[in-house]
Amino acid sequence: MRKSLHNILAAGLIAVGAISAVSSTSSAQSLDLYIGPDGRPDVQFRDRDRDRRYYDEEYERPGCSERQALRRASRLGVRDPEIQAVTRRQIVVDGQQRGRFVTVAFANRPGCPRLG
């Protein structure tokens, strides 16, 4: 009886050690081991990447928004800036500067770099 109890305990310790070694090498998943009030173990596997927003279908890649392009155009001295066109690559803003109509194009990527 005592020997079988020692064997079960040794096997349990080896299993827990193996599970902890496996879960520590994987950085994208986690293993949670809970012991409930009734004494039963509850094991939960989670994939942390599923919580990230870029796996959502509605996620838009980070880029220059229309609001950022308007703000950037007004900082360049364009009065009454209006969005003329939005494409995958650029955002075109029209407005007035020193009494003339001007058109400014910004790249549709982070930081809104000026194209022309």
ABEGO torsion letter per residue (X at the ends): XAAAAAAAAAAAAAAAAAAAAAAAABAABBBBBBBBAAGBBBBBBBBAAAABAAABAABBBBBBBAAAAAAAAAAAGBBGBBBABBBAABBBBBBBBGGBBBBBBBBBBBGGBBAX
